[in-house]
Amino acid sequence: MARILYSWEWGAGTGHLRLFAPIAEHLVNSGHEVTLVTRDLNGTSALFPPHTVRCLPAPIQMPAGHRSIPNPVTLAQLAWNLVFHNEDQSADSIRSWRDIFRLVEPDLLIADFGLMSLAVAKSLGVPSVRIGNGYLCPPSGDSPALFDLFLEEQLDKEALDDIEKASRCIISAIGKALCKVGLKRQPSWRDLLLPVERTVLITIPALDPYQNQRENDATYLGFWDRCGGRDAVWSGTAEIKAFAYLKPFAGLKSLLTELTSCNVATALVIDGDANLEPSIQTTHPIQLQDGMVDISTLTKECRFAICNGNHGTVCRLLTAGIPILSAPLFLEHRITSAAVHRYGCGLSIRPNTPGNYYAAVSRICSDEKYRANANQFASENRHYGEGAYERAIAQLETFLGHQSGDAFH
């Protein structure tokens, strides 16, 4: 029996936890003790049965009064925006993670998106595995890799100098903070990210922004969807049907209006409280869904889908051959949406600029090239969804077996 610590430090939404939930269930059923340290305890309680795992809140940085980098393009710049260039703030975070490690005494760290739990694990000699999509698991090179190599064409010398400056500042601050807390200093990005014994990528190469920058330190396992869901339900008699899975944003009501203008019936799932007026469903062919929808059931009726560009949803939609209209809210959304556009499988809109919605909706409704490209993408990549969960479990079993000298189930 092993004590396993799962850490989720950065990001938002329940996608991180949904990805890990079936793995945690398997580990618990195999007799292991699992502790979740997460940003969202409410989301944790909704996904994990009571008394199966221990849940602790993740240490949260509170950025205040510092200059943020408007459009970060590396992990170091993202860490800067979370105030890890500040030695005292970094030391506070490291101290909190050290205390968590002392409390749990893990045999293994499974790290989702973040940095400090990995640094503390390395300093304490705790083996670690990273798990997540490509964006969440940057390669362990000598310097922080660009989130997307296509960005390099857009960067001038000043921007590249800023990237190097952020990298030096973050490594210096974290290194000094580790020493201040009495832990071993990690002198480079490679040292910081190489506590990882293995990187398990829950994605496909086509949607990994680092796919051309990785060394032999990662395994692509594909993706899985074990959350279930119901068939989509549409209202009205509109010929064109769409599926929408969206977080609330400023232009949501305008988008629904434009869908109506294009005579699109929409099966809508809202991730959060959108405060839609009751009249929205009586004056629009919009049908709010009762719970999650099984994306695999959409292929026959759904002309296109609308989402924020969250990785798991994009994976499942494109490998089902469904083109996408993206309304990206966060950096990860923008990177994934850019990949969708690059493969010709969809379009993006600015979620807070309603003026560009009609043209985009009309275009994705009428231009068959998006469906053709999505079908081509599906034929080349859908095999990554076959047996991915079983491959992930096998990887962890092999790793834990090597650590203990015995099989773990």
N, C-alpha and C positions, 0 to 999 in steps of 0.2 A: 504494500500500500504506500502510495506517495502523497505528499502534501503539495498541491499545485496552486500557484498564485496566478490569477489572470489580471492583467492591468490594462485599463483603458483610460488614458490621460487627456487626449485632445479630441476635438470634434464634437458633433452633435447628432441627434437622431438615434433611432433604435437599431439601425442596420448593423452596427458593431456587435451588439448583444445578440441579435437574431442569428448572425453568422456563428457565434460561439455556442449558443444555447444547445444545439444537438450534440456538440462535442462534449460540453459539460455533462450532459445527461449520460453519455456513454462512459465518461470517466467516473462519475458517481456510481453508476451501476456496476462498474468494474472494481469498486471498492476503494476508490481514491477519495481524498478529502480536497474539495475545491473551494477556494476563497476568491470572490470577485471583488476587485477594487475598481469602481466605475464612477463615471461622471453623472450617471442618472440612476439613482436608487429606485425611483418610481418605475422607470422602464424595466429595471431588473426584476422587481416584484411581479410585474405583469408577465414576464417570460419564463421565470424559473419557479417551479412549485415550492411552496413553503418548506423550510427545514431541509432542503436538498443541498444547498450551498450556503456558505457564509458570505455576507455582503458588507463591504466597507466603502465609505465615500473616498473618492480619489482626492489627493491634495490639489487644490485649484489655485493657479496664479491669478492675481487680481490686477491686471494692467491699469496703471493710473499715472498720469502726468509724464508720459514719455512719448518720444517721437516714433510713431509706427511707420513701417515701410508700406506704402499704399498697395503695391501689387507684388507680394513676395513670390519669388521664383525658385527658391531652394528651401530645404528644411531649416537651414541656419537662419534665413530671414524670417521664416515663420516663428522659430524659437525666439528671435529678437522681439517680434510683436507680442510674444507672451512673457516678455521681460526677463528672459534667461541670460541676457547680456549683463544683468545686474547681479553682482556677486552675492550680495546679501539675500536677494530674492531667491537665487538659485540655491543658496545654502539652506534657506527655510524649507524649500521643496525637498531637497536631498535629505534633510533631517527627518521630515515627515515620512518619506519613503523608507528610510533606514528603520524607523520605529515600526512601520508596517511589516517589514521583513523580519524584525526581531519578534514581533507578535506571532506571525504565521509560521516562521521557520520553514520556508518552502524548500522542497527538493528540486522544483522546477518553476521557472517563470515563463508564462505564455503571455507575450506582450502584444497588445494591439497598438494603435497609434499613440506615439509619445516618445520620450527620450530619457526622462529621469529614472524611471524604474529599471531601464536597461543599464544605465550608468551605475546605479546602486548594486544591481545584481552582479555586474562585472567586478566591482570593488569588493563585494562580499564572497565572491567565488561561487555564486549560484548559477547553474546552467540555465540557459534561456533559449526560447524559440519565439520567433516573430510570426504572427499570423495575420493575414488581412489581404486586401487588394493591393495592386502595385503601388498606388499613391501612398498608402499607409506604411509601406515597407521599403524605404529608399535603399539603394545599394550601398555597400560599405566600402566606398572608395576613399582615397586620400583627402578628398575635399567633397563638400556637399554637391550632389548631382543636380542639374536643372530638372525641375518637375517634368519638363517636356523638351526634348532636343529641338523641336521646332521653334521654341522661344529664342534659341541662340541667334537666329537670323534677325531678331528684332532688338538685340541688345548692343548698345554702343560701349566704348571703352569706359566711360564713367559708370555705367550700370554694372559692367563686369568688375570694376574696382570696388563698387559698393558690395557686391556679392562676396568678394574676398575679405573685405573689411568685416562684414557680419560674421563670416566663418571664424576669423581670428578672434573676434570679441567673444563669441559664444564659447568656443573651446577654452579660452583663457578664463572666463568667468566660471564655467562649470568646473574646470580643473582646480582653481583656487577654492571654490566652494566645497569640493570633495575633500580637499586637504583640511579646510577649516572644520569640517564635521568629523575629521579623523579617518577618512577613507582614502583609498588609493586613487591617485590622480590618473586621468585618461588624457594623454598628451595630444591626440589627433582624432579626426573624425573616424578614421579606420578603427582606432582603439575603442572609441565610444560605441560604435555600432557592431564591432566584432565580438562582444560577449555572446552574440547569437551563435548557437551551435547549428541552427538551421533556420532558413526562412521559408515558410510555407505560404505560397501565393495563391489566394482564393480568387483567381481571375484567369483571363486568357491573354496571351501575348499581345493580341491586337488592341486591348484596352489597358495595357500597362504603360504608363507614360515613361517608364525607365527601361523599356524593353531592349533598347540598343545600348544601354549603359551598364548593364549588369555583368558582373563576373560570374564565376561558377559557384555562387553562394545562395542560389534560390531554386526552388522547384515549383513549376506551374502545375497546380492540381485541377484547375477548372473552377467551377462554381456549383453551388447547390441551392435548392429552394425546398426546405423541409417545413415551411410555415403553413402550408395548406392554403385554403381560400375557397371562395364560392364562385360559381359562374357569374359573369357580369350580367346586369339587367339594364336594358335600355327602355326609354319611354318614347312615345310618338312613333311616327311612320317615316322618319327621315331615311333616305337611302344610304347616306354615309354615316358610319358609326365610328366613334372614337372612344378610347379608354384614357382616363386621366388619373394620375396619382400624384398629388401635389401638396406641398406645404403651403400655408397661407402666404400671400404676398400682395403688395399694394395693387397690382394690376389684375388680380384674379377675376374680379367681377367683370372687368372690361374684356378679358379673354373669353369668359363664358358668353358674353354678348356677341363677340365676333364669331364664335362657333355657331351660334344661332343664326347670325347673318349669312353664314355659308351653308345653312341647312344641315348641320351636323348634330346628330344625337350623341350625347356624351354620358358614359358611365363614369361617375366621379367618386374617387376616394380622397378624402381630405385627411392629411396627417397633421392634426392639430385643430384648433378652434378658429374657423374662418369667419364666423358671425354672418353667414349668408342669410338674407331675408327669406322668410317662407315663400315669398312670391317668386323667388328665383326658379323654382321647379314648376310653377304654374304658367309662367310666361316664357320659359325656355325649355327646350327638349333636354333638360339636364336631370339625370337620375342619380341621386346620392346612394351609394352602396352601403349595405348593412354589413360592415366588416371588410376584410381583405378579399381580393379577387385572385383567382388562380390564373396566372398569365398564360399558361399553356392552353387554356380553353378559348383564348381570344382569336386564334389564327383565322378561323373561318369567317367571322363577321366584322372584325375590327380593321378599318382602313389604315388608321395610324394611332399612335399613342402620344400622350403629353405627360412629361414628368420634369422634375427639376434637374435631371442629369445625375441622380444618385446611382452609384456604380452597379449595385445589385439589380436594380430595376432595368437599367440599360442592358446589362448582360442578358437578362431573361427575355427582354423584348426583342433585341436584335437576333438572338439565336432562335427566336420563334418567327423571324422574318417580318417583324412589324417595324415600319419606319417611325421616327421619333421627332416630335416638336419639343425642344428643350427650353425651359425657363430657369437657367442656372442661378442659384442664390449665393453659393459659396465657391471658394477657389477650387475645391475638388470637383464640384459640379461643372465649373467652366472648363476644366481640363478634360473631363469625360465627354462633355458636349462637343468640344473641339474635335475629339476623335470621331464622334458620330458624323460630324460635318465632313471631316477629311475622307471618310469612307463613302461619302455620298448617300448616307442612310437617313438624313434628316436635316432639320434646320434649327436655329436657335433664335429666341427672342429675348429682349431685355425685360425682365419681369416687372420693372418699375417704369417702363416707357410704353404706355398703351398704344401710342400712335403707330407702332410697327406691327400690330397683331393681325390686322385683316389681311394684309398682303401675304404674310407667312402662312396663315391658316388656309387661305385660298390656294396658295401654291402647293402645299403638301397634300391638299385634297385632290388636286387636279393633275399633278405631274407624276406619271407612273414610274419615273426613274428611281424615285426613293424606295418604292416597293421592290423594284427589280434589284436594286443594290442591297437592300436588307435581306432579300431572299438569297442573294449570292453570299453575303456575310454569314447567314445562317448555315448554308451548306458547307462552308469552310470551317465553321467554329462550333456547331452545335454538339459535336462529339465531346467537347470539354465538359459538358454537363452530365455526361454518363459516368457514374461511379466516382464522382469527385469527392463526395463525403466519405466513402469507403477508403479512398486513397489517403485522405487526410488522417483518418483514424489509424490506418496502417503505418503512416509516417510517424505518428506520435507513439504508437505501440513499439515500433522498432527503436525509436530514440530512447524511450523510457526503459526498454529492455536492456539497451546498451549501458544506460546509466546504472541500473540496479544489478546487472549481470543475470537478469531473469526476465521472463515475459511478465507483463503486468496485468494480465487478465485471465 
